[in-house]
Amino acid sequence: MPVTSVAVDDLFVYRVIKSHENNPSDQWANSYEFKALSSGSEAELLTLGIVLVNFEKAIHKNVVVFDRLIISTWEEDSTPYDPTSFISSSLSGVGAVGEVGGTAAVNTCLNVTRVAAYGRFGHLFYRGVLDLSEIESPAGKSTLVDRAGIQANIDAALVSSSFEDYIGNPAEETFQLVMVNKAGTQIRPVTGLFAGGVSTVPTDHAWFNRTPAP
């Protein structure tokens, strides 16, 4: 399955790779999975990529540098190497949100819950999103000062980027945000993204749910 064409029910993985402006060599990625609802081409894949990056920029602090976007097929990495199995695009720019009390350390993440149509919830862990002024630790564990305010920011970013059009049951879009198990046999539509709290995630943790390479 190449990225040069899209067939109904094809699965794709999107990875947005970023870094902190003060440490560009230490990069991290957030990953998303999508199911094709209609046939298309590389152009539709790239259009979704722009929407996704715009969503992420709208919630990240301006110390987060956007480096590149990788769009790959769900299928196992091929041997020999198949250059048509993924697209790698350079990005530019930084997050759109200014600092107030200073950006929290990159291992302090905003935990965003991916609510599925059925089954267990999933999670997205965003580094470089939380400001120190948005976190409190009344009992020694970090929590959000204003969860509703953070949710309002997420909702506004979904609308301004048009990413909300790909969540739930899209009427017109080519792709749908989903969660896929490691075997690729269970595909669950994501119906919403909700602020879940604060999580400490090691900088080398891999939150990339896809079929492992052979």
Sequence and secondary structure as in RCSB ss.txt:
>XXXX:A:sequence
MPVTSVAVDDLFVYRVIKSHENNPSDQWANSYEFKALSSGSEAELLTLGIVLVNFEKAIHKNVVVFDRLIISTWE
EDSTPYDPTSFISSSLSGVGAVGEVGGTAAVNTCLNVTRVAAYGRFGHLFYRGVLDLSEIESPAGKSTLVDRAGI
QANIDAALVSSSFEDYIGNPAEETFQLVMVNKAGTQIRPVTGLFAGGVSTVPTDHAWFNRTPAP
>XXXX:A:secstr
  SSEE TT EEEEEEEEEETTEEEEEEEEEEEEEESS EEHHHHHHHHHHHHHHHHHHSBTTEEEEEEEEEESS
   SS  GGGEEEEE   B SB  SS B  TTEEEEEEEEESSS  EEEEETT  BGGGEE TTSS EES HHHH
HHHHHHHHHHHTGGGGSSS SS SEEEEEE TTS  EEEEEEEEEEEEEE  TT     S    
